[in-house]
């Protein structure tokens, strides 16, 4: 199996359908999905399975008990934390294979302690119209993963 395009890390995800969609995203792009506990759902939930369709066996996913453990598993990777409060656009980064794309839980985004983690290389934002709160979690992850894949020339892609 080739190395992952990128590592998508969901910090304490709450909505099973979003995680199911992220499983599909990982399966179709070659990204590796990492979930940081606690999860707001059980991995056997029907909504998670329905959103992931038949892609569960095609995706690589890990579950970690903490952000420290997740990032320790990726010791040489750069970590980009996505937040609406960032000033750097996600398109301003020159991505490398294996970069970490870190996203927070659906209702709140990344908490201050995650954003302040010493492994965070930079905070990134996805532009939106003024007055809008946020994108759906997996929509945001998809935008970021496809930008990484585009910059890397869509390796292994058809």
N, C-alpha and C positions, 0 to 999 in steps of 0.2 A: 504494500500500500504506500503511495507517495506521501510525503509529509503534508500536513494540513496547510491549506491556503492561508488560513488565519484561525485563531482561537476566539470563539464568541463566548464570553462569560456573562451569564445572567446571575446577578447578585440577588439572592432571595426572591425569585420570581413568585408571583401570586396567582396568575391566571393560567390554567392548564391549556387552554386553546392557544395561547401565545407560545407556550413551550412546544406544543405539538407542531405549530407552524415553524418554529425554529429548528425542529428536527428535520422537517422537509427542506428548509433552507440549507442545513448542513449536508443533507444527502445530495442535493442537486449542485452544490458548489464545491464540495470537498473541504469546507470549513469543519472544525471540530467544536462541538458544543460542550460547554462546561456549566453545570448548575451548582450554585453555592447555597447550601442550606442555611436556615430552614426554608423549605419549599412551602408554598401556600396550598399544596394539593398533594395527593398521592400519585405516584408515577403510574399506577394502574387505572387511573380515572378514565372513564369513557371519553370525556371531552378531549383529553390529551391524545388518546389513541385515534379518535375521529379526525382531529386536526392534522395529525401526522400521517394519516392514511396508511399506505403500505410501505412507507419510507423508513420505518423504525430500524429495519435490518440493514439499510443502506447508509445510515448515519452513524458517526462515532460520537458518543456522548459519555461524559464522566460526571459524577456527582461528588462534590467535595464538602466536608463539614464546615469549612470556613474559607474566607477570602485568602488568608495567609497560606493555607494548604493548597488551594487552587493555584496561586501564583508561585509557590515553591515547586510545583510540578512543571512549571514553565520558566526555569531560572534565567534563561538567556533572552527571553522575549521582551520586547518593548510593550508597555501597557498604555492603551489610550482609553481614557474614561470619557464616556459620552454624557453630556449634561447641557441643558438649555442655558446654563449660566456661563458657559465657556465663551471665550472671545475668538479662539482659533477655529476656523472652519475645517470640517473633516476632509475636504478636498485639498487643503493646504499641506497635507502630509504626504511624503514619499514613502509609501508602505513597502514593507519587506515581507517575504513569506514567514509565517509563524507569528506575526504580530498579534497582540491580544486586543480585542475590542470589548470593553467592559461596559455593561448596561445595568441600570438599577431597576428596582421593582416598579411595576406598573403605576401604582397610585402616587409614588413620591419621587422616583428617581434615586440616584445614588446619594446615600447619606454623607454628611461631612467627613466622617471617619474613613469612608472608602475613598473619597476624593483626595484625602490627605495621605493616603497610603504611600509609603516611601517608594514603592515600585511603580507608581503612576508616572509615566513619561510626560504626558500632556493631557489636558482636558480639551475635548473637541465638541463642536456643536454642528447640528444639521440646520441650515437656515430655514426659517418659517416666516410667514407673514406676521406682522406685529399683532399683539393681542391674542395669539394662539398659545395654548398652554404646552402641548406636546404632541408628538406622534405616537401611534400605537407602537409598543415595544418591538414587535417583530418586523413591522414596517421599517423602523429606524435601523434595526440590525441588518435588514436586507439591503437598505441603501448603502450602508457602510461596507458590507461584505462585497457587494457588487463593485464598489469603487476600488477596493483592494484588488479584486479579481481583474478588473479592467486595467488598472495600472500594471499589473503583472503579465498582461497580454493574454488573459484567459487560458492559462495552461491547462491542459487536459480537457478543455471545453470544446464542445462541438459548435 
